[in-house]
Amino acid sequence: MYMNLAQKINDDYYHPEVKLETNLLESSPIYLGCNIWRESLLEKMIDLNTDKFFLITDDIVYNLFGKELLEYMNRKVSVKLIKLPSGEKHKNIKVFNDLMEDLFDNNVTKSSILISLGGGVVGNITGLAAALAFRGIRFFHIPTTFMSQTDSILSRKQGINSFYGKNMIGSYYTPLFNFIDTSFLTFDSERFIRGSFVETVKNGFIYNADFLNKLKSVIKNDFNVNQEGIFNLVKMSIESKLPIMKADPTEKGLAMILEYGHTVGHAIEKLSYGKLSHGESVSIGMMVAARISEKLGYLSKQDVKEHMDILSALKTPTKIPSNIKISDIIDRIKLDNKKDINGIRFVVLQNIGKCINTDGSYMIKVPFNIINDAIEETC
């Protein structure tokens, strides 16, 4: 039985702010620490030349720490609150449109700054709103979940879902900065953190075999669940993705390897109707991708077993739930947002730590019989 980390952590660990440079297309530093928001967030906001801020969050996050944060901000700057419904199912065009109307009703201007406070859903919706309002206004992230602190906010991708699939509507847009305080994660569930850590494990499989070996001992030690341990996990996860993002800030070349496991993972996430998190779905998707890589003659059976061993030790799912039909998965991946004129494309491993690169493309077309067989073996 999983519990919120707040039920397991009672220490007041503090780590001073560390500035991590992302070196993307525009400057977008990461300010990382633990229990730092009271000492440094407001001074960063005061330095920004703006008429008003809009704090965009959801009901759950607002009740946990949004209310206190809003009162703290309003001591020195003008902040308007907008609350969104929580959950992936609300990452849609209706909620996005409602947000845009709320912004205009409250006199947002080209000088205004949006603040996303929450997980990936709030961050993505806010980022897209910033990208499209007046063809682009400023925003920054205060991520409050492990997935958003270590994965989603490191990308310039801002987007929402459509009926046809995940992140079908969106844009590339860079935040002013990302303010990460890992003390917020004490309200994340252990299950969610384990699922989110799948993305970190993925980074080892696709880019750094030595890093993957380091992760094995971290997982074996059962995460060292205290605030210092969580801070170190976040920092480790960020540092596993940043080299890829720095090498390809456009996210259209090398950074496509970050999609490993996501083609089938997104389909499973959609078909689970909220029962599986994004990370848990990608865990299953990685098993399918590993088997595809094996069937194409690249990975060995031992490499596939290594996927299984690490993900099983992480306690994330490695099999497709019995209530999800293979035919439904196939139908979903035909709508995947990575398809092109050549059809459905997959990121394929050449070996542990390295992806196939064909003529500058890290995604290759895979015959449907191989996709189908790999999915069947993951049931």
N, C-alpha and C positions, 0 to 999 in steps of 0.2 A: 504494500500500500504506500503510495507516494504522498508526500505532505509538502506544504509550503516551506521554503527554507527558513522562514521566520520562526517556524516551530522548532528548528534544529539549531539555529544560530542565536546566540545571546551575547556575542562579543561586540565591542565598539571599535573594530579595526579602522584605522585611518591610514590612507596612503595619499601623500601630497600630489597635487596635479602634475601630470606629465603631458607634455605637448608632443604629439606625433604628427609629422608632416606627411601628407598623402601624395603631394606632387602630381595631382591630377591636372586636367586641362586648366582649371582655375584653382587658386589657393583655397583649400578647405581643410584646415587642421583639425585634428582630434584632440580634445582636452580630456584626459583620462585620469580618474582618481577614485578614492572611496571616502564617502562622507565629506565631500568638498563643496557641495552646491551652495551652502550658506556662506562660504567664504569667498567664492570667486565668480559665481554666475552673474550676479547683479552688476559687478564692475564691467563685465564684458558687454552687458546690455546697455549700460549708461554710455559707453564709448561709441555706440552706433547712432548715427544721425537719422532719426526717424520721427514721424508724427505720432505713431502708435504701434503697439504690438498686438497680435492676436494669438492667444494661447489656445491651441486646438488639441483636444484630448477626448477620451471617452468616459462614460460614467464610472467604470470600475477604477481606472487610474485616477480620476479626479477624487474619488472617495479615499483612495489609499494615500496619495500625497499631493494631488493636484491642487486641492483647496489650500493647503499650507504653502505650497509653492506660489500660488497666485497672490496670496496675501503678502508674502515676502517680496514678490516683484513689484507690487503696487505701492510699496513704500517709497520707491524712487522713480518709477517709470509708469506710463499709462498702458495697461494691459486689458484687453477685452477677451472674455472667455467664450469659446464656442465648443459645445460638446457634441460628439458624434456617437452613434450606436456602436457597441463593441462587437468584435468578431469578424472573421474572414468573410462571412456571408454578406456583410455590409460594405465590403470593398467593391462597390458597384457604382454605376452611373447615376442612380437616383441620389445616393448619399453624397456623391461628389457634387451633383447639381445643387443639392440643398446647401452644402457648404459654400459654394460660390454665391448663392443668393444671400446667405447670412453675411458673408463678407461685404457684399455691395450694399445690403441694408444698413450695415454698420459703418459705411463710409470709408471702406478700404481705399487707399490711394497708392500711387506708384512709389511713395516713400515708406509705406507700411512694411512691417516685417512679420512674417508668420513663424510661429514656434510649434513644432510637433512634440507633444509629450505623450509617449506611449510606445506601443510595439510597432511592428512592420506595417500593419494596416493603417494606423493613424499617420505614420511617417510617409507612406506611399501616397495617401490621399492628399495630405498637406503639401508634399513636394510637387504633386501634379497641379494643385491649385496655385502654388507659387509660380510654376512654370507658365501657366496660361493666363493668369490675371494680368491685364495690361501687357501681355506678351512677355511677362517675366518680372516678378518682384522678389525681394530677398526673403530668405527663410533659414532657420537652423533647427537641428534635431536635438531633443533630449530623450534618447531612447531608454526604455524602462524594462525591456525583456532581454534575455540572453541572446535570442536570435537577432533582435534589432541592434543590439550593441556590438555584436561580433560579425554580422553578415549584411543585413539589408541596408544599413546606413553607410556602408563602405562603397556602395554602388551609386552612380549618378542616375540610375534608372528610377523613374517615378511612374507609377501606373496603377490602374484599377482593372478588375476582372470584368468579363462580359459573360453572357450566357454560354458562349462557345468555348471559354477557357480562361486560364489564369493570365493576368497581366497583358491582355490583348490591346488595351488602350493605354497609351503612355507617352513619355518623353524622356530625354536625357537632360538633367538639370542639376546643377551643383549647389549644395547648401553653403552658407557662409562658414559654418563650422559645425562640428558634432561635439556635444557636451555629454560625456559619459561618466556617470557616478554609479559605481557598482553596488552601492548600498541599496539602490532601488531594487536590486535583484533578490533581496531577502523575501520578497513577496511573490517571486516566480516559483512555480512548482518544480520539484526535482525531476519529475517526468518531462516537463517542458525543456528544462536545461539539458537533459540527456538527449532529447530529440534535436535540440538546436545544435548540440555539439557534433552532430552528424556532419554538418557543413565543414567543421574544422577537420574531422577525420577525412572527409572528401578531399580537402586541400592537400593532405598528405599523399593520398592515392594518386592525384593528378599531377603533382608538381614537386614533391619533396619526400622521397622514401625515408631519408634519415629522420625527418620530422615525424613521420608516421611511427617509426620505432620509438621515439620519445613519447608519443601519445599512448602507446601500449602500457607503459608504466603508470601514466596518469590515470588511465581507465582502471588498471588493475588495483590501484590504491583507492578506488571508489570515490574519486573526485575530491577528497580532502575537504569536505563540506563545512567550511567556515568562511568568514568574509575575506580573509587573506587568500585562502584557496580559490575562492570564486574570482577575486581580482586577478589572480595569476592566470586562471583559465581564460578570462576575457582578454587579457593582454596577449597571451599566447595565440588565441584565435585570431585576433586582429592582425598580429604579425605574420600569421600564416597566409593571409589573403592579400595584404598590402603589396608584397613584391609583384604579384600578378597584376594588380590594378595599376601599379606604377609603370610596369612594362607595356601596358595597353590601356591607357585611360579612356580610349574611345569605346572600349568593351565590345569591339567588333572583330578582334583578331585573337590574340592569345587568351584574353579573358573569357572567351567562349568556353574554355575548358571548365570553367566554374559551373557549366550546365550539366556536368557529368551526373547521371542518375536522375536528372530533372524531367526528361521527356516522359518517361513512365511515371515518375514520382508525381508530377503535376496531375496526371490522369487519375492516379490512385487517390490523391488528396481530394480531387473533385468528387470522385465516386464514393468516397467514404462519408460524405456529407457531415464533416466536422468531427468524426470519430477518431481520425488520425490527424496529427499536426503536420505542418509542412516538413519538418525534419524527419519525423517518423515515416512519412511517405517517400521522402528522398532516400531513406535507409533501404526501403524495399526497391526503389528505382535503381539504386547502386548495385544491388544484387543482380537485377536484370541486365544492367549495363556491363557488369563483369562477365556474365554468361555470354552476352553478345560478343564481347572482346575475345572470349575463349573460342567461341564457334567460328570467328573470323580468322583464327589461327595465331592470335597474339598472346593472350594470357594462358598460363597453364592452369590445370585443375587446382594446383596448390595455391596459385594466386587468387582463384575464386574462393577457396577455403579460407584464405587470409581475410578476405572481405567478411565472410561469414563469422569467423572467430572474433574479429574486432567489434563488429556491430552487435554480436550476441553478448560480448563482454560489456558493451555499453548499455545493454538491455533495451535496445530498440528493435522493432520488428524486422524480420528478414524474409517473411513469407506474405504473399498477397492474401488478404482475408477471404474466407470461403464464400462470402456473400457477394463478392465482386466478380463479375463474369469477364472472361478473357475477351469476348467479343466487344464488351463495353469499353474495355481498356484500348483495344485496337481502334474503335470508333473515336475515342477521345484523342489519341495521339495523332490521328489524321488531322486534327484541328490545332496541333501544337504551334505555338508562335515562332518556332525556329524553322518551320518548313519553308522551302523555297521552290523554284521552278522544277528542281530535281526530285522533290518529294520530302518525306520525313528523314531528318538527319539526326545522328547520334554522335556524342562525344565517345570515343573508343580509346581504351588504354592500349598502348604498345607494350608497356611493362609497368610494374609498380613505380609510380613517380614520374611517368612520362606518357603523354597522349599522342595519338596519331596526328600528324600534320601533313595534309595532302595539298600541295600547291598553295600553301599559305592559309588553308582552311583547316580548322580543328574539328570540323563536323563532317561526317561522311554519311552517304546514303547506305542504308542497310536493307537487304532483301527481307520482305515480309515473312517469309518462312522461317528465317533465323530469329526475327523479333518474336514471332509466335512461339517458337520452340523455347526461347529463353524465358518468356513469360510463363509458359506451362511448367517449366522446371522450378519456377519461383512460387508456385501455388502450393 
